[in-house]
Amino acid sequence: TSSGNLNVTEAHDNTPTSPPRTSGIFSASARAAFASPGVVNEFAGKTPLHQGYLNKEGKGMMGKRWQQRYFALYENWLCYWIDIAEFNAGKKPKGQIDLRGCSLATGEQHTKR
């Protein structure tokens, strides 16, 4: 399982049609997909909207630390791999974040809530 923080703000209207709420960072479906052996990379062959290296906070035996990972943003998903080589090889992401129902705000907008 993957863990860490990426400051994603969710907006939900609590109606039955709203997207599934995530617990922590990863949705239940994302956790289930990556816990299952033999799951193929559903993003292989798709062109990301943006891609590149970002740092994410991870937890390990030595406590919390920042880890550099290769991220790719798709329409409703933010996925990450250990490095660009794994991304280019078409390997399944090490983690993915369901962005359906999320909103984007600047730091200034976020603090004015």
LINLIN-V436550 format. One record per residue. N is the residue number from 0. SS is DSSP state (alpha for helix, beta for strand, coil for the rest). BURIAL is # if it has 24 or more other C-alpha atoms within 12 Angstrom, else .. Layout:
<<N,SS,BURIAL> <N,SS,BURIAL>>
//
This chain:
<<0,coil,.> <1,coil,#> <2,coil,#> <3,coil,#> <4,beta,.> <5,coil,#> <6,coil,.> <7,coil,#> <8,beta,#> <9,beta,#> <10,coil,.> <11,coil,.> <12,coil,.> <13,coil,.> <14,coil,.> <15,coil,.> <16,coil,.> <17,coil,.> <18,coil,.> <19,coil,.> <20,coil,#> <21,coil,#> <22,beta,.> <23,coil,.> <24,coil,#> <25,beta,#> <26,coil,#> <27,alpha,.> <28,alpha,.> <29,alpha,#> <30,alpha,#> <31,alpha,.> <32,alpha,.> <33,alpha,#> <34,alpha,.> <35,coil,.> <36,coil,.> <37,coil,.> <38,coil,.> <39,coil,.> <40,coil,#> <41,coil,.> <42,coil,#> <43,coil,.> <44,coil,.> <45,coil,.> <46,coil,.> <47,coil,.> <48,coil,.> <49,beta,.> <50,beta,.> <51,beta,.> <52,beta,.> <53,beta,.> <54,beta,.> <55,beta,#> <56,beta,.> <57,beta,.> <58,beta,.> <59,beta,.> <60,coil,.> <61,coil,.> <62,beta,.> <63,beta,.> <64,beta,.> <65,beta,.> <66,beta,#> <67,beta,.> <68,beta,#> <69,beta,#> <70,beta,#> <71,beta,#> <72,beta,#> <73,coil,#> <74,coil,.> <75,coil,.> <76,beta,#> <77,beta,#> <78,beta,#> <79,beta,#> <80,beta,#> <81,coil,#> <82,coil,#> <83,alpha,.> <84,alpha,.> <85,alpha,.> <86,alpha,#> <87,alpha,#> <88,coil,.> <89,coil,.> <90,coil,#> <91,coil,#> <92,coil,#> <93,coil,#> <94,beta,#> <95,beta,#> <96,beta,#> <97,beta,#> <98,coil,#> <99,coil,#> <100,coil,#> <101,beta,#> <102,beta,.> <103,coil,.> <104,coil,.> <105,coil,.> <106,alpha,.> <107,alpha,.> <108,alpha,.> <109,alpha,.> <110,alpha,.> <111,coil,.> <112,coil,.>>
//
